[in-house]
């Protein structure tokens, strides 16, 4: 009969069967240990070292996925020393990680538009979905489709090969499509007064309204638009385009009250007493707010898209306050980046894209055909990770504030991509050698399966004897993708995308 042992974990006593792994003992009392190479039914492999805990009596770090409980053992799972050890383990993994989490285009957009998602929808002919992505990401999409300086195109990796994808034009095509309305979350019962109907105020109102808050804008002028009206007056922006975007905001339920001068007809103090929060989007009133529910920001933005980004930042700040009572700044998630491509890598990326030239920006006022939109969209190199929202390496790096370049290699390894499987892409540079796919194919009895190949720094995962990835994965393909803790194994576009967003089998805390 199996005996039991008594241990203490973070001050909590626990009695567990002898032979129990520490990671499972912790789970029994509600303490979740992060791990990337451990799945209970496949046993331990001890490769990532993210699951380390500290033996208090010996003051040694030990991998909880392989160390067994011992009588009287005292374990520490959350001290600064433990967190530092996990961070170091993550940073060592990141030092050899070759891949982007978000695409360079998304990182280059001050508003953080999910450009790759929009482009993939357009490439597949899903115009309604593309329109929804654009409208939820860009509050004034028709305007931006004409006067945005397109910083996303300056960071587009296709420009390293020939010309950037015409992202601004594609976003404009999606925005002008009659469909893909923004989805508004349930009413929160919270009311926000926004002072100023310029780009910052309009943008912040849109982001807040989509989250279910009531937004009322106070504008001292006769019409909304702020600095955008100057673009109209100069002939740089058709007036009907601005009106189109304003009408779209009104359709969301945003109320715009023009001809009301805050400071003369009412005051910030009065508004702060009438609303749950006041957002000052007027440079004239910065610093004149009163009351822990009045918020203001930077209104001397370089470009219209930077103003949209500031509106989003303020909306997140106000939203945090309305939800928690504290105005917490939001931050962008951890992002692994490849950087500039080597010449050999350019051909690899280009092999998955259309070789056609860019749509001529000189004729962008002429409506493109569906075929032109599709071809331009398929020029995208797909730099973003297919599993960016289901990657343990990214999640844990986020939580630990890990740095990708803390242990920078003299020269990064070359990006690799295996597309032999009709539905799955394997990117060796994202593999952490957890061995899960090897153990899964072995347990399933798949021949030839997957195996570790080469030695030392050149160790990798491959099908033995140069076999094809389709044969190596066999009937275990879907499980291997689901279990892979990074984006190394992922479904291609349109091939089981909904299956690679769940992280249910992995813990989410540090």
TAFEN-V976288 format. One record per backbone hydrogen bond with DSSP energy under -1.0 kcal/mol. CO is the residue of the C=O (numbers start at 1). NH is the residue of the N-H. Records with the same first field share a line. If there is no record, write none. Layout:
# TAFEN-V976288
CO: NH, NH
This chain:
# TAFEN-V976288
3: 18
5: 16
6: 72
7: 14
8: 75
9: 12
12: 9
14: 7
16: 5
17: 20
20: 69
21: 25
22: 26
23: 27
24: 28
26: 31
27: 30
39: 42
40: 43
51: 64
53: 62
54: 76
55: 59
60: 55
62: 53
63: 66, 67
64: 23
67: 22
70: 73
73: 8
74: 56
75: 10
76: 54
79: 83
80: 84
81: 85
82: 86
83: 87
84: 88
85: 89
86: 90
87: 91
88: 92
89: 93
90: 94
91: 95
93: 96
94: 97
101: 385
103: 107
104: 108
109: 112
113: 115
114: 118
115: 119
116: 120
117: 121
118: 122
119: 123
120: 124
121: 126
122: 125
125: 127
126: 130
127: 131
128: 132
129: 133
130: 134
131: 135
132: 136
133: 137
134: 138
140: 144
141: 145
143: 146, 147
144: 148
150: 153
151: 155
156: 159
157: 160
158: 161, 162
165: 167
166: 170
167: 171
168: 172
169: 173
170: 174
171: 175
172: 176
174: 177
177: 179
190: 214
191: 276, 277
192: 216
193: 279
194: 218
195: 281
197: 225
198: 202
199: 203
200: 204
201: 205
202: 206
203: 207
204: 208
205: 209
206: 210
208: 213
209: 212
210: 185
212: 188
214: 192
215: 255
216: 194
217: 257
218: 196
219: 259, 260
221: 259
225: 228
226: 229
228: 232
229: 233
230: 234
231: 236, 237
232: 235
238: 241, 242
239: 243
240: 244
241: 245
242: 246
243: 247
244: 248
245: 249
246: 250
247: 251
249: 254
250: 253
255: 217
257: 219
261: 264, 265, 266
266: 263
267: 271
268: 272
271: 275
277: 193
278: 295
279: 195
282: 285
285: 288
293: 278
295: 280
303: 307
304: 308
305: 309
306: 310
307: 311
308: 312
309: 313
310: 314
311: 315
312: 316
313: 317
314: 318
315: 319
316: 320
317: 321
318: 322
319: 323
320: 324
321: 325
326: 328
336: 101
342: 346
343: 347
344: 348
345: 349
346: 350
347: 351
349: 352
350: 353
360: 363
361: 364
363: 366
369: 373
370: 374
371: 375
372: 376
373: 377
374: 378
376: 379
377: 380
378: 354
385: 388
387: 390
391: 395
392: 396
393: 397
394: 398
395: 399
396: 400
397: 402
405: 408
418: 426
423: 492
425: 490
426: 418
427: 430
428: 431
429: 98
435: 439
436: 440
437: 441
438: 442
439: 443
440: 444
441: 446
442: 445
451: 462
453: 460
455: 458
456: 459
460: 453
462: 451
464: 467
468: 472
469: 473
470: 474
473: 476
474: 477
476: 480
477: 481
478: 482
479: 483
480: 484
485: 392, 393
488: 427
490: 425
492: 495
496: 499
497: 500
503: 506
